[in-house]
């Protein structure tokens, strides 16, 4: 039998469920389709696209060391995969499932095109440990609150530990034009080897202090694996397994391993919410809050985007994002709260800006984080909880190191605050009371 494996957000060879299944074929042709709807769409971003191309170059090189290659096609996947199946004589196409509405519609179109051509399709659970339908309430519904979801997830994980698998031995590919990748200078931080080095370094040197260092944006206290999880250069199962191994070997790492697992389960929760409620990409999960009145102050939005609001903790985060394509998670929460609560600007504008800017931009996680901060989402922060940017800075950047790193003019011509936080807080509370019908 001849097969194709369609790489998407699983750019690795180890612990890749669909690739392992396809490797049973006599000939296996790995393929990636450059889809202009994703590369040039309204929420595409230059930093994320560049990282993708770098990871694809690393993946092709790794495949070639194993006697294979990566075939690259450009166009709509339904047409390109059907054409490639015909060219290679493939009888089977495999891929790992994605859960957003665009991905589901795209994958449905690919399945129909391949089945019309007489080609079988097999899809696999891989991007997450458990899919939405795997973790249910006793009534058989999806969870809307993280705490009960986490407990149910952990119970299932205890019964099904989902250990990572080694990279399979790959059969040779079919003879076919492999296609070219966009030319980029590949950075050291891209690809599965870089992801595993970062994971190993975090587990060995950062896990023990993770519970208290993770909230300090001035220090390297997080794993910085979010982009690798986004593109699948490392699997979440590998992350969980390495952390658990460290906790067994060193009791000092146990609290850090547990806290990191809690954060990785948040990722699973947001993917489950999106799978169950695709409407959250367009409106509030709490639909009664779709009636919130938002400000259309474009000048304030530009000031937020450019990191010149006059609030150092907010501006440092936005400038870190502009410079690196990444922002510390504590800064993300404070910046998102400031936009939606202090400035009263629609969370969807911030969500779109983050998607355009972040290397790790992922629809499920980005939407979940924004709706949490805006108090419109599933298990979000209470609507009356409004971050005070100055208090957040005093707590999480007490020496101002993070602010000074990203705002060189902080001591000279830094602008004054564009709003008064106390007044903005009262306006936000009034908006929520009006939407919820409270006096």
N, C-alpha and C positions, 0 to 999 in steps of 0.2 A: 504494500500500500504506500502511496505517496501522500504527503500532507504539507500544509502550510501552518505555521504558527504566526498569528497576527500580534505583534508587539504593540502595546499601547501605553499604559501607565505601569508597566511591569518590566522595566529595562534592566533585567538581570538574568543570569542563567541559574543561579542557585535558588532553591525554594520557590520555584515558579510552577504552579500547578498545571496550567495548560501546556507549558513547554514540556514538562515531564510526560504528560499523556501523549503529546505529539511525537516524542522521541522514540516511541515504539514503532514508528513507520520505517520503511526501507529507505526512503528518501524524505528529508525534511527541509523545507525552504522557509527560513525565518523572513518576515517582511514587516516593514513599517510604512504606513501611508501618510504622507504629508497632506493634510486636509486644510485647504485654505480657509474654511469656515472657522477653524480653530486658530490658525496661524495669523490671520488678518481680521478676525472678528472684532466686535466692539469691546470685548473684555480681554483681548489678547494683550500681551506685554512683551517688550523687547528683551527684558532681563530673563523672563521665564523661557521665551523662545530660544534665546542663546544657550541657556543651560540645557534645554532639551537637545539642541544640536550637538552640544559637547558630549552629552551622555550617549547619544546615538553613535557618535564617532568612537567613543570608548567601547560601546557594545559591539560594533562591527569589528574592531580590532580584536576583542576577546573571542568573538566567534571564529575569526580567521585563524587564531592560534589553535582552535579545536577542529580545524578542517571544514568549517562551515563559512557562512558569510551572512550579511544582512542585505536583503533586497529592499530597495527604496522605490516607492511609486508616489506620484503626486496626483491628487484628484479626489473624487468622492470614493470612499472605501467600497461601497457596494459595487460600483463599476470596476474599480481597479482590482479588487480581490477576485471577482468572477473572471476577469480577463487573465489574471495570473494563475488561477487554478486551471484554466484551460491550457495556458502555455506550458505549465509544469506537469499536467496530467494528474493533479492532486484530487484525491477522492474525499479528503477531510480537511477542514479548517478549524483550528482551535484558537480560543482567546479567553482571557480572564475578564470577568464581568465588571462593569462600571454601573453607577446607580443614579446618575442625574438624568433629567428628562431628555436632554440632547443626546447623551450617550445611548439611552434606551431606544430612542427613535432611530438613531443611526444604526445601531446593532440589529434592530428589527429589519431595516431595509437591507442590510448585508445578508442576514439569514435568508430572507425571501429570495434575493438574487442568486445566492449560492444553491439553494434548494431547487430553484427553477432550472439551474444548470446541472442538477443531479449530484451536487457535492454535499456531503454531510457536514454538520456543524456540531461541535461540542464546546460548551462554555463551562467555566469553573469559578468557584469562590477562591479568591486569592488576595484581593486588595485589602480585605479586612479579615479578621479571624472569624467573625460571625456576621452573617447578613441579617437584614431586618427581620426576616421570617424565622430566624434561628433563635432569637431572644424575644419571648413574648410574655405578656401578663398571664395570670391564671385564667383570664377570660379569653385568651387567645389574641389579644390586641397588642399593638406596638406601645412602647412606653413613651410617656410625655415628660417624665421627671427622671433626671439623671441618677439619683441615688438608688431607687429600685431597679433601674436598668443595670447599674453597675453590679448590684448584688446578684441579679439573675445571670448577667454575663459571667461573673466569677464562678457561679455554680456550674454553668455549662462548661466553662474552661477547665474546672477541676475534673469534670467527667471526660472532657475531650481536650487534652492539653495542646494539641495542634503543634507538634514539634516541627521545626524547619527541616527541609530535605536537601540533600546535596544536589549539585548540578548534574543533570543526566549526561550520559555519553550520547553525543549527537550523531545521527546518521548523516551522510553527505547530502548536500542540497542538489536540487535539479539544476541542469544546465540552463541558465537564463541570464539575461542582462541584469546586472545587479543594481544599476541606477546610481546616481551621485547624490551625496549629501551636501548641503550648503557649506561653504568653506568658512570655518571659524578656527581661531587659535584655541586649542583645547586647554582649559585651565586644570590645575592639579586637583581641584575639589570636585570634579565631575566623575560620574560613573560608579559602578558597583564596588570597585576596589577602594576608591576614596571613601565611599559610604561605610564600608566595613572598617577601614582605618579609623574613621571618626567615631564609629560605634565602639570600637575597642578602646580608644583613648578616653571616651566619656565614661565607659563602665569602669575602667581601671583608675581614672584620676578624678572623675567628677561625680560619680554616683553617690558616694558617701555624704557629700555636702549638698547634694541636689535639693533636699527639702527647704533649706534656708537660702541658698545662693540663687535659686531659680527665679526669684522675684527681683533680683538686683541687676538692672540693665547695664551697669558699668563694668560688670565682671562676666567672665565666660562661665556662667553657671548652668546653662542648658545644653542639651545634646547637639543643637544646631543640625538635626537630621530632618527637619520638616520638608525641605526641598527633595531630599532623597526618598522620603516616604511618599511625597506627591508624585514622583515619577517612577517609583518602584525600583530604584537602584538598590534598595534594601527592603526586606519584608518586615512587616510588623511582628511576625512570629519570631524572626531572628532577633529583633530587639528585645522581645519579652524573654526569650530563651537565654540571651547573654546576661540580661539583668538578673534573672533568677539564678543562674549559675554563680554570678558574683555574690549574690546574697547568701548562697549556701556556703561559699568558701570564706566569706568575710562578714562577720556579724555587723561591722560598722556600715556595710552597704545595704543592710536590710531595709531600713526606713526609706532610703533613697530609691531602692528598687520598687518598693510598694508605691511610693508617691509617683514615680514615673509611669508605673503601670496604670495608676488612676488617670493620669493625663492621656495616655494612649487609648484608654477606654472612652474618654471624651470624644476622641476622633471617631471611634466606632459608633458612638451615640449619634453624632451629627450625620454620619453617613446613613444611619438607619432612619433618622428623621427625614432626610431628603428623599430617601427611597419611598417612605410611607406618604410623604406630603410634598410632592414636587412643587406645589403652589408657593412654597416658602421662598423660592427664587424671585417671585413677583410681588408678594405681599407678606404681611405679618402672619406668623404662626398663630398668634392670638388675634383672630380676625376682627374682634371688637376694636382693636387698636389700629385698624386700617383707617379709622376716622380721625386719627391724630392730625392736627394742623401743623404743617411744616413751614419753616421760613424759606424764602427764595432769595436770600441775601447772597448773591454771587460773589461780592467782594469778600465777605467773611469766609466763604468756601475756598476762594483762592488763597486767602491768608492761611487757612488751615493746611491746604495742599502744599504750600510753599514753606511751611514751618516758620511763620512770622505772626503768630497770634499774640505774642507777648507773654505766653506761659511757657517757661523753659522746658518743663518735662514733656509737654505736648510737642513743642517745636523740635526738641532733640529727636524724638521718635520719628517725626515726619522727615527730618533731614537724614536720619539714618536710613530710612526707607529709600529716599531719593538717591543716596550715594551707593547703597549696597544691594537694594532689592529685597532687603530683609528688615524686620523690626522686632525688637524684643517683645515678648507676649504681654508683659506688664504695660509697656508703652502702648501696645496696640489697644488694650482695654481702656487706658486713660484717654488716648486720642479719639477713640470711637465714642466714649462717653461724652467727651468735650464737644464733638461735632453734633451729636444728637440731643444732648441735654442742655449744654450751655448755649450753643449756637442755634439749637432747634432745627437743624437741617436734616432732611430725610436720610435715614440710614442707608437707603439704596444708593445714594450718591457716593457715600463713603465706601460702601461695599464694592461698587464698580471701580472706584479709584484704586482701592487696594488690589483688586484683581488685575488691573492694568499694570501695577507696580511691583507686585510681589513675585519673587522667584518661586516661592512655595504656594502661590495662589491656587486654591482648590475650592470648587464651588460649595461643597458640603461644609468644610471647615470654616471657610471665609463667611458664608452666610450664617452659620451657627454662631460664630464669634460676634458678628455684627448685631444679630438679633438678640443675643445675650446682653450686649452692652446697651442696646437701645430699649431693653425691657419689653420687646415685642415677641420674643421667641419662646420656644419650648424650654421650660426650666431656666428662664432668664433671671438676671438679677432683678429684685423688686423695683417697680417703677419709681418708688420714692427714695431709692438709694442712688445718689448722684455723686460721683467722684469729685472731690475737691482737688484740682490739679496741684495746688501748692502743698496740701497735706500729703498727697501721694508722693510728691518729690521729697518732702521732709522724711517720709518713711522709707522710701526705696532708693533714693539718691541723696542721702543726707549730706554728703560732702560736695555735691554738685559736680562730681566727676563726669557723669554721663552728659549733663547739660553742657559743660565746658568743652567736652570732646567734639560735639556736633554744632555748637554755636560759638564760633571764635569771637564774635562781637559782643558777647554777653556782658562784658564789663565796660563797653564803650557806648556804641550807638544802637543797642538792642531796643526794639520798640516797646512802648507801654502796652499793657493788656488791652485787647480790642473790646472786651466786655467786662462787666463787674460780675464775678462769680455768684455772689449772694443774690443779686437781682435775677440773674439768669436761672438760678436754682428755683426761685419762686415762680418764674414764668413756666419752667418745665413742669413743676408740680401742678400748676393750673391747667396746662394743656392735657396732662394725663387725667386729671379729675374730670375735665369736660368730656374727654373721649369715653371714660368709664361711667359717666353719669353720676359722679360723686360731687358733693358740695363741700 
